[in-house]
Amino acid sequence: MITVTCAIIRNDENKVLVVQRGEQTDHPFKWEFPGGKLRPGESEEECIIREITEELSIGIVICSRLKTVRFDYGHKQISLIPFICDTLDELPFLSEHIAFKWIAPEDLKNVDFSEADIIVADNYLQVVGNVREDKTAVMEQVQSPVNDEELRSMVERMISLKEVQWVATSAIENPAIFNKLLEYSFSDDRKLAFRTSWILTKVCDKNPEIIYPNLPRITEVLGSIDNESVQRSFLRIISMSDMNKLTEAHHGLLADHCFSALRSGSTAIAIKAYSMEILYRLALIYPELANELAVTINILRGEGSAGIIARGTIILKKLAEMPEDPGSRRQ
């Protein structure tokens, strides 16, 4: 019996990532949830995080675990351990598969999966189908006064995007909840920090101005955050914010951080993508940054990552469309 892990990876639109196997594999051209074999001395959680990093070059946070699926393919028997995971990386870099796509949960039943993955998909759909749909009941749990333990527990057990959106709405209506989510985003508990920072991106999608008083603090601590998932969330928030809400000193910190992220060979694709957008927005204020950004992006495009090439091409086009002398756009 071969022990294998797989990941049901969801993006911030609640779509699920599936990948296609190549022709020279056990299941040619079949689709599957990414993952791989457990190594000796390795925990299942360590295995899935390693496999996803190696196969897709994206970061994930484990949210929960589904029941194990045992399947006999005839030529091999597997024990498949599925994990439900979240990510903010939209563009995986494929090293072992030939294609990927993001699928709405209700469309998973139409995917040409390998047999064991069909069972995993069915089990996942059963779990998300049982998630409470009572918006009032969820929101009542996060009303003032805020119970720290209850809010933490709710964040950690959330499965559906609807629940995330409901908590985000509550955070907009209740400053105490917003402040708690921001506090949790700096937690040493990596899972809690990722999930709350992800919720904050949803808060800012609905009400961008709510984060402005905290933008300086977020900018100042970016370089000291060792949780890549939280960095992605914070950079996404900053990339959608009004740069004029920050001082020139903070602009300098942001520029240094983003250029360092672009030049680092170990930086995740999503972080590089958000860094490009932030630097472009800074270039609108400080035109002298435009040439340095263009040179850096052209160097990155030579690395061969499809995601970086695509995003870099977009930013280069925007840079080319900048007016020759835009002047300062600071208010």
N, C-alpha and C positions, 0 to 999 in steps of 0.2 A: 504494500500500500504506500503510494507516494503522497506525502503531505504537501499541499500547494496552498498559497494564499492568493486572493484576488481582491481588487478594490472597486467598489461602486463609487466612482468619483463624481461629485456634483459641483457645478459652477454656481455663480451667484444668481443665475436664472433658474436654478433647480434642475437643469438638464444634466444628463448622465453621460459620461465618456465611455465609448466603446471603441475597440481597436480591431483591425483585421489582420489575420495571420497570412503569411506568405505561402507561395506554392510548395516550397520544400519543407513542409511541416507536417505534424501528425494530422492536423485538420485544415487542409489547404483552403484558403480564402474564407474560412469561417470567421465570424466575429466573436469577440470575447470581452470579458472584463479583464483589464491588465493585471499582471501579477506573476508569481513564479514559485519555484520550489524552496522549501525551507531548508536552510543549511544546518549542519550539526552545531549544537550549542546556541542557536539563534532562536529568540522568541518569535511568535507569529507576528507581533506588532513590528518588531525590528525587521522581519523579513519583508513585509509589504511596503514599508517605507523605503527600504533599500531597493526593492524591485522597481518601484515606481520612479525613483531617482535614476536608476540605471536605464530603464526602458523609455522613459518619457521626459526626463530632466525637468520635472515639475515638483513643487512642494505640496504635501498633503497634510491634513490633520485628521486623525482617526476620531470619528464621532461615536460609532457603536459597532457592534458585531452581530452578524446574522448566524443562524444555525448552520452547522457544518453539513456539507453535501458530500455524500459518498457515491461514487459512480464507477461502474466497471465498463471500460471501453473494449474489453476483450484482450487487447495487447497490453493493457495496463489498467490498474485500479488506482483511483485517486481519492484522497480526502481533501476536499476543497473548503477552505476557511475564508468566508467573505467578510470584508470590512466596509462599512459605510463611511466615506471620507468626504471632506470639503476641500476645495481649492479655489484660489483666485487666478490661477494660471489658465488662460484660455487657449494657448498655443503650445501643445506638447511637441517636443522634438523627438521624432520616432527613430529608434535605433534597432528595433527588432520586428516591428510591424510595418505593413505597407500602406495603411490608411487609418484615419480616425474620424469620428464624428460625434457631435453632441446630440443626444436624443432626449426628447421629452419623455417622462416616465410612462405615459400612456401609450407611447409608440414602441416601447421595448419588446412587446409581444410580437412585433412584426419584423424584428431583427433576426437574421439567419445565424443564430448562435450555435456553438458546440453544445452537445447534450447537457453537460453538467451546468453550463452557464444559463441554459434555459431554466433550469430549476432555481438557480440563484436569482434570476430576474423575477420569476414568479414569487419567490419568497420576499424579495424586496418590495414588490408591488403590494403584497399582502400587508407588510409592515406600514408602508406609507399610506395605504388605504385605511388603516385603523387609527391614523392620527386624528385627534380631536378636531372637529371643524367648528366648534363653538367659540367664535371670536370673543363674545362677551365673557365667557368663563376664563379664557386665557388672559384677557386684559384686566379682569378683576384681580388676578393674582399679582399684577405688577402696579397696582394703584397705591397711592400714598396712604399711610406711611410705608416706606419701602423696607421690606424684610430682607436683610442681606443674604441670609441662608436660602430663603425661598427663591430669590432672584438668581443666585448662582446656580441652584439646582435646575431651575427652568431653562437657563441658558445652556447648560451642559446636556440636557436631555432633548432639546429641540431637534426634530427630524425634518419637518417640512418648511419650505420657504414661506408659507402662509404664517406660520408661527413667528418666524423672524420678522416679517413685515408688521405683524401685530405688535410685537415688542418695540419695534422701531417707532411705530405710531405713538405708543405709550410714552416713549422717551421724549418725543417732541412735545407732548402735552404735559409731561411731568419732569421738570428740571432735575429732581432728585434721582430719577431713573437714569437720565442722561449722564449725570455726574458719576453714578455707580458704574455704568458701562465704560466710561472713560477710565475710571480707576482700575477696573478689571483688565483693561487693555494693556496695562503696564505690569500685570501680575506675573510672578514666576511660574505659575501654572500655565504651561504653554497652550494646552487645549482651551482653557478658559480665556486666555488672552487673545487667541486667534478668533474664537467665536464671538467675543464681545467687540473686537475691533471690526470684524466683518459686519456685525449688526450696525455699528457706527457708520459704515459706508452706506447702509440702507437709510439710516437717519439723514445723512447728508444728501442722499439722492432726493429725499422728500423736502428737506429744508436746509440748503447749503449754508445759510447764514448762522445756523446754530453752532457751528464748529469754530467760527472766526475768532472768538475770544481765546480759544485754546490752540490756534495755529502756531503761535510763537513757541509754546511749550513743546508741541509735537515736533516742530522743526529742530529745536535744540537737542532733543533726545534721540533723533533718528540714528545718529552714528553709534549710539551705545546700545541699541536694541539688537539682541542676538537671535530674536525670533523672526525668521524670514517671513512667516505668514503675517505677523503684525506689521512688519515693514511694508509689505505689499498693500495692506489695508490703508495704512497711513499715507503712503505715496499716492494711492488711488484718490484718497480724499483731497490731498494737496493738489493733485493734477487737475481737479475739477473746481478748485477754489480761486477766488480773486486774489492774484498775487499782490495787488496794491494794499491788501490788509496786513502785509508783512513789511518790516523795516528793511532798509538796505543791508543791514548786518545779517538779517535772517535770509535775505536773498543770497548773500555770499555763502552762508552755511549750506543752503539748499544746492547751490551750484556746485560747490565742492563735493558734497555728498553724492549728487547725481552723476557727475563726471567720474568720480571714483567707482561708482556702481557700474557704469558703462565700460570702464577700462578693466574691470576685474573679470578674470576668466571663470570665476566660480559663481557669479551672480545669476540668479534665476531670471528666466526670460521675461516674466511679468514685471519684475523690478526694473529691468532695463527698459521695458516699454514705457512704464510710467515715468521713469527718469527722463527719457527722451521728450515726453510731452511737457514735463515741468520745465526742462531747459528751453524748449521752444517758447513757452510762455514767458520765461525770463528774458529770452532774446528779443521779445517784443518790447520789453522795457529797456534792455541793455543790448542794442544791436551788435556791439562788439563781440558778443557771445556766439553770434550766428555762425561765423566762419569756423570757430573751434568745434561747435556742435556738428557742423557738416563734415568736417574732417574726421571726427570721432565716429560718426555714423558710417561713413564710407569704409573705415577700417573694420568696423563691426560686420558690415555686409560681406566682407571677405571670409568671415568665419563659417558661413554656410548654413546657419540656422534659419529655417524657413520663416519662423515667427519674427526674428529680428530683421530679416531682409524685408518682409512685408511692412512691418511698422516703421522701419528706417526709411523706406521709400516714401511713405506717407509724409513723414516729418520733413524729409528733404524737399518734397514738393511744396509744402507749406512755407519752408524757409525761402525757396526760390520766388514765392509769390509775395514775400514781404516787401513793403515799399523801400526804396533805396535809402531814404532818410526819414524814418518814421518818427524820430525824436523820442523824447521821454513820454511815456504814457502813464506815469505816476500821477495820482491825484494830489 
